[in-house]
Amino acid sequence: MLYPISRAALFKLEPETAHAVTLAAVARMGSVPPMRAALAACFCLPEAEPVEAFGLRFPNRVGLAAGYDKDGEGWRGLASLGFGHIEVGTVTPQPQPGNPKPRVFRLVDRRSVINRMGFPGRGAAYVAEQLRRPRKPGLVLGVNLGKQKSTALEDAAHDYEELMEVFAPLADYLAVNISSPNTPGLRKLQERSFLGALLGRLAAKQTELADNYGARIPILVKLAPDLDPDQLRTAVDVIVEAGLDGIIATNTTIARDTVEGHPIAPQEGGLSGAALTDMSTGIIAAIAGHLDGALPIIGVGGIMSPEDARDKLDAGATLVQIYTGMIYEGPGLVKRILRAL
Ligand SMILES: Cc1cc2nc3c(=O)[nH]c(=O)nc-3n(C[C@H](O)[C@H](O)[C@H](O)COP(=O)(O)O)c2cc1C
């Protein structure tokens, strides 16, 4: 109810500044137990139904998508906003600056965003420190992994293996990001020639880590919505053949059909929000049809309302995530979705 007022103030700021201000406030509140409890009293829905997926028990079906808390600084406060799981990252092995600013643009009348962040972040060691803090019981914490911009595609597996070693003891699941449009060449890793070799290496690392820690960490692969039907089927087959645990669909799109003619549309980067909703739901339905229940899907892309979340679940997702919906609808969206499910 109050969000339209804060939104008007936040939208006066440049998008990345607005995000930094919001995240810093949530992080600050999340570090003070009585503030965390106050947030939880407003935003959490304790009676939400738990869900089992990837061998994990999620307290509810709604999570925060990757990119919101890239450095793991706000997850404790964000957990008090009602999310059942939080995907921190994308984290790269070393710190890197990302693309030059400005690199995030609002298409306010379309409730959409274009971003070309390019994985800015403080690097794996810093994020690992953030994840060592005490955790709310039941919260599922995922870490989304990305390759360093300077790492050649042929050497990408090494970056992901290094990140798996750091985060396997700290996270509940890992997400392999090969679908961001903002790291040159990254999405090529979704093609069979790269993907088979990459996922084979990651599956072997997963087994090695399971032997070391006595527990197998689930690995999910996050896909782009821009794959054509053949590429999508191939990617799904390779993920299943590698024995990985699930698929996150989808990342942002490089397509602009749904925002054609909009003054912001020519900005380079990935489009998210309402302009992505139907495209992402279509991809989820295609993946689910091909998987035929072989693996669970986390559905993400333009969930701006409880109906959008329902459509993702009806298309075959087991869990959903939101990002741009938080920008336009505020944190109350989580509870609204959970109430409606
Ligand atoms: C500003 C911004 C930054 C993002 N950064 C990442 C990222 O680092 N890693 C990632 O896997 N996805 C990232 N995403 C994509 C989201 O996780 C999500 O897949 C996509 O935005 C579609 O969901 P939405 O329409 O609810 O935002 C980012 C999205 C936005 C808007």
The ligand as an ORCA input file, in Angstrom:
! r2SCAN-3c Opt
* xyz 0 1
  C      19.296     -5.185    -13.245
  C      19.276     -6.666    -13.451
  C      20.418     -7.417    -13.169
  C      20.414     -8.797    -13.346
  N      21.527     -9.513    -13.038
  C      21.522    -10.866    -13.177
  C      22.645    -11.646    -12.812
  O      23.646    -11.136    -12.311
  N      22.582    -12.986    -12.999
  C      21.476    -13.606    -13.521
  O      21.462    -14.835    -13.667
  N      20.377    -12.897    -13.847
  C      20.378    -11.564    -13.695
  N      19.260    -10.839    -14.025
  C      18.116    -11.551    -14.622
  C      17.057    -11.916    -13.577
  O      17.565    -12.798    -12.614
  C      15.836    -12.569    -14.269
  O      16.227    -13.795    -14.838
  C      15.253    -11.686    -15.376
  O      15.326    -10.324    -15.027
  C      13.790    -12.024    -15.654
  O      12.994    -11.881    -14.496
  P      12.157    -10.541    -14.147
  O      11.386    -10.182    -15.378
  O      11.314    -10.914    -12.959
  O      13.169     -9.496    -13.810
  C      19.249     -9.450    -13.850
  C      18.100     -8.686    -14.116
  C      18.099     -7.327    -13.920
  C      16.844     -6.543    -14.207
*
